[in-house]
Amino acid sequence: MNDNLREIVLGVLAAGLTTSLGWFGRTYLWRRGLRRKQRFFGLPEHSECLLVVGRKAATGEGAVSRDDVFALLELSALIKDCGANAQVISHEAARQGFGERTEFCIGGPAANRRTAAHLHSLLPGVRINTDPEPGPDQAAFAIGSERYRMVKGSVEYVLLARLTAGEGSHPVFVLCGQRAVTNQAAARHLARHHRALARRHGRNGDFCLLLKVINSQAYGPDVVELVGDVTQAATSPPPAPAPSPAPASGGRRQHRAQG
């Protein structure tokens, strides 16, 4: 074998070795990222999870809002990436505890009874106005001592929470918005930023974030701002109201009677 042929063979071997190492490296990084994603969502391969959706607001029927359907599609892509399977059920059919399977609960308490139960059990510091009558406080959030009012189509809020409770270790994800378009915004935010959320809160950490959707009538669910991490206030029971003082007039009447 002459020198030229030897150099060609060595070059081919070196190229093959480099390609193989690159492929193995990319595969290792992809698998490591997939395992982290599966742990964060509680979705090992071939596992089952629930997608609980509410009815369309202002209707007495079982119709689902178009924006909630889009939120389901966003979450379904995440679930498929993890190699898991999803079961979509109505909030009225969800009659089981939490922790045994990962759950994604979509919609506010007025449209989704399951969300109302989660708020009562897991987020006692959150109060939401469910009065259907129009007004400045319609669908307003009260979290701790702060109140967040909706300006329809301009400024709207949504809670995105990851919570663990019950006997199992699988999380419940709550996407609770003032309108259906904000539920889709929360689903998209979760899909885009789950790696950052896992780094910030831990792959098994609980959190409750308040997001603000800007000008949804023009931009839909695409322009979202993080208002803040409200985990402490949302998971703490609201303070008991102070007892009202006794009326002073009664004391004056008693004093005159004694005189």
NUTOR-779975 format. One line per 10 residues: number of its first residue (from 1); for each residue x, y, z of C-alpha. Coordinates in Angstrom, 3 decimals. Example, Ala and Ser with C-alpha at 12.3 -4.5 7.8 and 13.67 -1.06 7.14 Angstrom:
! NUTOR-779975
1 = 12.300 -4.500 7.800 ~ 13.670 -1.060 7.140 .
//
This chain:
! NUTOR-779975
1 = 0.000 0.000 0.000 ~ 1.538 3.288 -1.077 ~ 1.474 6.477 0.959 ~ -1.403 8.116 -0.979 ~ -3.704 5.141 -0.519 ~ -2.800 4.941 3.171 ~ -3.715 8.610 3.639 ~ -7.051 8.104 1.884 ~ -7.914 5.113 4.079 ~ -6.903 6.955 7.243 .
11 = -8.968 9.977 6.176 ~ -12.028 7.830 5.573 ~ -11.602 6.123 8.958 ~ -11.144 9.461 10.710 ~ -14.246 10.880 9.033 ~ -16.260 7.813 9.982 ~ -15.041 7.957 13.578 ~ -15.855 11.674 13.831 ~ -19.333 11.125 12.399 ~ -19.992 8.249 14.785 .
21 = -18.824 10.236 17.801 ~ -20.985 13.171 16.733 ~ -23.997 10.931 16.302 ~ -23.480 9.277 19.673 ~ -22.993 12.683 21.303 ~ -26.171 14.129 19.805 ~ -28.104 10.989 20.735 ~ -26.851 11.160 24.317 ~ -27.819 14.836 24.643 ~ -31.228 14.180 23.080 .
31 = -31.912 11.257 25.407 ~ -30.790 13.233 28.446 ~ -33.071 16.123 27.461 ~ -35.949 13.701 26.905 ~ -35.482 12.110 30.343 ~ -35.478 15.545 31.984 ~ -38.631 16.496 30.101 ~ -40.334 13.245 31.098 ~ -39.429 13.777 34.767 ~ -40.706 17.374 34.755 .
41 = -44.058 16.393 33.262 ~ -44.259 13.076 35.111 ~ -44.634 11.294 31.783 ~ -42.347 8.273 31.381 ~ -42.619 6.415 28.093 ~ -45.937 4.588 27.547 ~ -47.500 6.245 30.599 ~ -51.046 7.620 30.685 ~ -52.190 11.149 31.491 ~ -55.428 13.136 31.605 .
51 = -56.440 16.235 29.670 ~ -59.432 17.711 31.528 ~ -61.290 20.367 29.579 ~ -64.254 22.521 30.560 ~ -67.273 23.614 28.615 ~ -67.469 26.759 26.548 ~ -68.267 29.757 28.706 ~ -71.779 31.221 28.580 ~ -73.301 27.989 27.238 ~ -75.157 25.232 28.974 .
61 = -73.933 22.657 26.481 ~ -70.857 20.465 26.433 ~ -69.199 22.465 23.656 ~ -65.487 23.203 24.008 ~ -64.084 26.602 23.106 ~ -61.963 26.757 19.971 ~ -59.055 28.277 21.932 ~ -59.264 25.450 24.475 ~ -59.020 22.992 21.577 ~ -55.852 24.778 20.469 .
71 = -54.527 24.475 24.035 ~ -55.231 20.733 23.898 ~ -53.220 20.505 20.677 ~ -50.256 22.339 22.266 ~ -50.276 19.945 25.210 ~ -50.832 16.875 23.039 ~ -47.591 17.625 21.188 ~ -45.705 17.730 24.519 ~ -47.235 14.440 25.601 ~ -46.367 12.788 22.290 .
81 = -42.753 13.978 22.557 ~ -42.517 12.216 25.922 ~ -43.794 8.981 24.396 ~ -46.888 9.026 26.621 ~ -50.596 8.637 25.890 ~ -53.369 11.111 26.672 ~ -57.029 10.701 27.521 ~ -59.237 13.744 26.936 ~ -62.210 13.896 29.297 ~ -64.840 16.433 30.256 .
91 = -64.572 18.116 33.636 ~ -67.879 16.494 34.576 ~ -66.417 13.020 34.020 ~ -63.238 13.599 36.065 ~ -64.121 11.905 39.344 ~ -60.812 10.708 40.728 ~ -57.981 11.864 42.917 ~ -54.667 13.252 41.779 ~ -51.101 12.017 41.896 ~ -51.544 8.647 40.215 .
101 = -51.427 10.104 36.710 ~ -50.228 13.406 35.312 ~ -53.139 15.746 34.724 ~ -53.525 18.894 32.640 ~ -56.591 20.874 33.740 ~ -57.678 23.595 31.311 ~ -60.074 26.453 32.025 ~ -61.316 28.650 34.851 ~ -63.602 27.527 37.687 ~ -66.748 28.845 36.005 .
111 = -66.257 26.498 33.037 ~ -64.304 23.647 34.669 ~ -65.412 22.109 37.967 ~ -62.132 20.232 38.204 ~ -60.255 23.538 38.230 ~ -62.541 24.796 40.979 ~ -61.689 21.710 43.056 ~ -57.950 22.177 42.487 ~ -58.130 25.844 43.469 ~ -59.927 24.933 46.686 .
121 = -57.576 22.075 47.592 ~ -54.199 23.155 46.208 ~ -54.375 26.927 45.685 ~ -56.466 28.236 48.591 ~ -54.972 31.712 48.303 ~ -56.557 32.257 44.867 ~ -60.075 33.641 44.607 ~ -61.759 34.142 41.235 ~ -64.961 36.044 40.563 ~ -67.274 33.632 38.722 .
131 = -70.240 36.006 38.494 ~ -71.450 35.846 34.860 ~ -72.823 39.387 34.948 ~ -70.644 41.967 33.130 ~ -68.781 44.375 35.349 ~ -65.308 45.608 36.261 ~ -64.669 42.583 38.489 ~ -65.898 39.931 36.064 ~ -63.406 36.995 36.140 ~ -61.050 39.064 38.330 .
141 = -58.275 37.247 40.205 ~ -57.582 37.937 43.862 ~ -54.258 36.452 44.953 ~ -53.251 37.274 48.479 ~ -53.869 41.004 48.847 ~ -53.587 41.763 45.110 ~ -56.425 41.964 42.591 ~ -56.045 41.492 38.825 ~ -58.908 42.732 36.665 ~ -59.484 41.796 33.055 .
151 = -59.794 44.308 30.235 ~ -61.285 42.074 27.570 ~ -59.108 41.828 24.469 ~ -56.465 44.131 25.936 ~ -55.136 42.855 29.288 ~ -56.049 39.369 30.505 ~ -54.500 37.083 33.103 ~ -53.917 33.354 33.425 ~ -52.467 31.129 36.140 ~ -50.002 28.410 35.161 .
161 = -49.316 26.018 38.029 ~ -47.482 22.741 38.556 ~ -48.646 21.060 41.749 ~ -47.957 17.713 43.396 ~ -50.264 16.157 45.961 ~ -52.028 12.924 46.712 ~ -50.539 9.469 47.012 ~ -48.630 9.438 43.713 ~ -45.824 11.635 42.489 ~ -47.360 12.724 39.191 .
171 = -48.058 16.462 38.935 ~ -51.219 18.382 38.170 ~ -50.807 21.251 35.713 ~ -53.495 23.921 36.081 ~ -54.056 26.382 33.226 ~ -56.662 28.739 34.626 ~ -57.337 31.844 32.552 ~ -59.846 34.648 32.505 ~ -60.702 33.756 28.892 ~ -60.108 30.690 26.703 .
181 = -57.442 32.491 24.655 ~ -55.387 32.878 27.835 ~ -55.566 29.118 28.437 ~ -53.966 28.622 25.033 ~ -51.341 31.235 25.907 ~ -50.479 29.322 29.090 ~ -50.206 26.035 27.174 ~ -47.889 27.639 24.634 ~ -45.789 29.219 27.396 ~ -45.445 25.829 29.082 .
191 = -44.417 24.178 25.809 ~ -41.822 26.822 25.002 ~ -40.332 27.365 28.462 ~ -40.567 24.017 30.276 ~ -36.751 23.665 30.298 ~ -36.325 27.057 31.957 ~ -39.130 26.274 34.397 ~ -37.475 22.972 35.332 ~ -34.144 24.733 35.923 ~ -35.729 27.468 38.015 .
201 = -38.111 25.389 40.112 ~ -36.557 21.932 39.899 ~ -37.824 18.968 37.915 ~ -40.050 18.009 40.857 ~ -40.769 21.525 42.123 ~ -44.190 23.106 42.543 ~ -44.904 26.591 41.260 ~ -47.741 28.952 40.394 ~ -47.051 31.697 37.870 ~ -49.248 34.627 36.922 .
211 = -49.038 35.495 33.226 ~ -50.478 38.517 31.435 ~ -51.723 38.231 27.847 ~ -51.350 41.500 25.961 ~ -53.783 42.664 23.258 ~ -55.230 39.254 22.440 ~ -57.710 40.797 20.020 ~ -54.765 41.635 17.739 ~ -52.043 39.137 18.706 ~ -54.024 36.174 20.004 .
221 = -52.059 34.084 22.546 ~ -48.613 35.085 21.287 ~ -47.704 38.127 23.426 ~ -47.340 37.029 27.044 ~ -45.598 38.660 29.985 ~ -44.666 37.038 33.282 ~ -46.250 39.098 36.041 ~ -44.571 37.091 38.767 ~ -44.210 33.911 40.762 ~ -47.207 33.880 43.116 .
231 = -46.605 30.424 44.586 ~ -46.344 31.581 48.196 ~ -49.507 33.680 48.128 ~ -51.491 31.181 46.042 ~ -50.714 28.143 48.195 ~ -51.275 29.922 51.533 ~ -54.804 30.139 52.948 ~ -56.188 33.690 52.975 ~ -56.003 35.416 56.365 ~ -59.128 35.223 58.468 .
241 = -61.117 38.495 58.461 ~ -60.689 40.613 61.565 ~ -63.736 40.677 63.863 ~ -65.801 43.826 63.461 ~ -65.824 46.140 66.509 ~ -68.972 46.435 68.585 ~ -71.087 49.488 67.648 ~ -70.429 52.446 69.913 ~ -74.048 53.575 69.865 ~ -75.167 50.541 71.851 .
251 = -72.727 51.415 74.613 ~ -74.067 54.979 74.837 ~ -77.644 53.746 75.102 ~ -76.617 51.345 77.881 ~ -74.835 54.169 79.740 ~ -77.913 56.407 79.586 ~ -80.101 53.562 80.803 ~ -77.883 53.025 83.819 ~ -77.967 56.728 84.607 .
//
